[in-house]
């Protein structure tokens, strides 16, 4: 009888600890979830908040990431400044990743189509927290907007099998691409994930977000690269 009571107490304590850890984890995820994109070019950087659109946001930007503050990648190639004197947009540098069949895929393959470029890994909690939103928007806009969900497939900390198992287990419908040569991550100077870039149909970076982005903020930022939504 005493042994049974001891076992029940241990189980109760274990349940409380697990529940507390889950609550703390979810609280931290919410704390670091980003509700804004930082825009590039065309004057000063600006925030596009979850309640604003690309046309009416005027607040100053603050860079943010889940673990470390990182500078905007320096690998961009700037286009010539327009005669108007406005700050030019920055051309998105090309890279090569692989699709699920092992075929090479380049960012430049999607020139002429707006692109949402996201860097993620299955071991990254904030990455996983934003995936449902990305999947919902892919189902709504995937025919018009290219979702490039680039997995940091280094072969050790993250393998193709890890990524596939996670995506299939969650039932996500968007295609994933594998950065097996670390070409994309190196080109964009990725040191903190998740990181998301919005690239217009002409191949210029309009905005970026470091840290998990909310579904609402992502959808409200789409007009920056696609005219199909307001």
C-alpha positions in Angstrom: 0.0 0.0 0.0 2.8 2.4 1.0 4.7 1.5 -2.2 1.6 2.3 -4.3 1.2 5.7 -2.6 4.9 6.5 -3.3 4.5 5.6 -6.9 1.4 7.8 -7.2 3.2 10.7 -5.6 6.2 10.3 -8.0 3.8 10.2 -11.0 2.0 13.3 -9.7 5.3 15.3 -9.2 6.5 14.2 -12.7 3.3 15.3 -14.3 3.5 18.7 -12.6 7.1 19.2 -13.7 6.3 18.2 -17.3 3.3 20.5 -17.3 5.3 23.4 -16.0 8.1 22.8 -18.6 5.5 22.8 -21.4 3.9 26.1 -20.1 7.4 27.7 -19.8 8.3 26.6 -23.3 5.1 28.0 -24.8 5.6 31.2 -23.0 9.1 31.6 -24.3 7.9 30.9 -27.9 5.2 33.6 -27.6 7.7 36.0 -26.2 10.1 35.6 -29.1 7.4 35.5 -31.8 7.9 38.4 -34.2 4.9 40.5 -35.3 6.8 42.6 -37.8 9.1 42.6 -40.8 12.0 45.0 -41.4 11.8 46.5 -44.8 14.8 47.2 -47.0 15.5 50.0 -49.4 13.2 52.8 -50.5 14.3 55.1 -47.7 14.7 54.2 -44.0 14.0 50.7 -42.7 10.4 50.4 -41.4 8.3 47.9 -39.4 5.3 46.3 -41.0 3.3 45.2 -37.9 0.6 42.6 -37.8 -2.0 45.4 -37.9 -0.4 47.4 -40.7 0.2 47.0 -44.4 3.3 47.8 -46.4 1.7 51.2 -47.4 1.0 52.7 -44.0 3.8 51.5 -41.7 6.2 54.3 -40.6 7.7 53.1 -37.3 11.5 52.6 -37.0 12.8 49.0 -37.1 14.5 47.0 -34.5 16.3 43.8 -35.5 15.4 40.7 -33.4 16.3 37.0 -33.4 15.5 34.0 -31.1 19.0 33.6 -29.7 21.3 36.2 -30.9 21.0 39.6 -32.6 22.5 39.3 -36.1 23.2 41.9 -38.7 21.4 41.9 -42.0 23.4 39.6 -44.3 26.2 41.5 -46.1 26.2 39.2 -49.1 23.6 41.2 -51.0 24.4 42.8 -54.3 23.0 46.4 -54.3 21.4 47.7 -57.5 22.3 51.1 -58.8 20.6 54.0 -57.0 17.6 55.3 -58.9 17.6 58.9 -60.2 15.0 59.8 -57.6 17.7 59.5 -54.9 15.8 56.9 -53.0 17.7 54.1 -51.3 17.8 51.1 -53.8 16.4 47.7 -53.0 18.9 44.9 -52.7 19.1 42.0 -55.1 18.6 38.7 -53.5 21.8 36.6 -54.1 21.3 33.3 -55.9 21.9 29.9 -54.2 21.5 26.2 -54.9 19.5 23.8 -52.7 17.9 20.4 -53.4 14.3 19.3 -53.7 12.9 16.1 -52.2 13.9 14.2 -55.3 17.5 15.4 -55.1 17.2 17.8 -58.0 19.1 21.1 -57.8 16.9 24.1 -57.3 18.1 27.7 -57.6 16.4 30.9 -56.2 16.8 32.4 -59.7 14.5 29.6 -61.0 11.6 31.6 -59.6 12.5 35.0 -61.1 9.2 36.5 -62.1 7.3 35.1 -59.1 7.2 36.5 -55.5 9.1 34.3 -53.0 8.9 33.7 -49.3 12.3 32.4 -48.3 12.4 30.7 -44.8 15.4 29.1 -43.1 14.6 26.4 -40.5 15.5 23.1 -38.9 13.5 20.4 -37.1 15.5 20.9 -33.9 14.5 24.6 -33.7 11.6 25.2 -31.4 10.7 28.7 -32.8 10.9 27.3 -36.3 8.4 24.6 -35.5 6.1 27.1 -33.8 5.7 29.2 -36.9 5.2 26.2 -39.3 1.4 26.0 -39.0 1.0 29.6 -40.1 3.3 29.0 -43.1 1.4 25.9 -44.1 -2.0 27.7 -43.8 -0.7 30.5 -46.0 0.8 28.1 -48.5 -2.6 26.5 -48.9 -4.1 29.9 -49.6 -1.4 31.5 -51.7 0.9 28.7 -52.9 -0.2 28.9 -56.5 0.8 32.6 -56.7 3.6 32.9 -54.2 6.6 30.6 -54.1 7.3 29.2 -50.6 11.0 28.2 -50.3 11.2 26.5 -47.0 15.0 25.8 -46.8 16.1 23.2 -44.3 19.6 23.6 -42.8 20.6 20.1 -43.7 24.2 19.9 -42.5 24.1 16.1 -42.2 25.0 16.0 -38.5 22.7 18.2 -36.4 20.1 18.0 -39.1 19.6 15.3 -41.7 17.2 15.0 -44.6 15.6 12.1 -42.7 15.1 14.4 -39.7 13.4 17.1 -41.8 11.2 14.6 -43.7 10.1 12.9 -40.5 9.1 16.1 -38.9 7.2 17.5 -42.0 5.4 14.2 -42.6 4.6 13.8 -38.9 2.9 17.2 -38.8 1.2 16.7 -42.1 2.5 20.0 -43.7 1.8 20.4 -47.4 4.4 22.9 -48.4 7.5 21.6 -50.3 10.8 21.7 -48.5 14.3 22.2 -49.9 17.5 20.9 -48.4 20.6 23.1 -48.0 22.9 20.1 -48.1 25.9 22.1 -49.3 25.2 25.0 -46.9 25.2 27.2 -50.0 22.0 29.1 -49.1 22.9 29.6 -45.4 26.4 30.8 -46.2 25.2 33.1 -48.9 22.7 34.8 -46.6 25.0 34.8 -43.6 22.4 32.8 -41.5 23.5 32.5 -37.9 20.1 32.5 -36.2 16.9 30.7 -37.2 14.1 31.0 -38.1 14.8 33.8 -40.5 12.4 34.8 -43.3 12.9 37.0 -46.4 10.3 38.5 -48.7 11.6 38.7 -52.3 9.6 40.4 -55.0 9.0 39.0 -58.5 12.0 41.0 -59.9 14.3 39.3 -57.5 14.8 42.1 -54.9 14.5 41.7 -51.1 11.7 43.8 -49.8 11.8 42.7 -46.1 13.1 40.2 -43.6 12.3 38.9 -40.1 14.6 37.2 -37.7 12.7 35.0 -35.2 9.4 33.2 -35.4 7.0 35.3 -37.4 3.2 35.2 -36.7 0.8 34.1 -39.4 -1.0 37.4 -39.3 2.2 39.4 -39.7 3.3 37.3 -42.6 -0.1 37.5 -44.4 -0.2 41.3 -43.8 3.2 41.7 -45.3 2.4 39.8 -48.5 1.3 43.0 -50.4 4.9 44.1 -50.4 5.7 41.3 -52.9 2.4 40.4 -54.4 -0.6 42.4 -55.5 -3.0 39.6 -55.1 -3.8 40.4 -51.5 -4.4 43.7 -49.6 
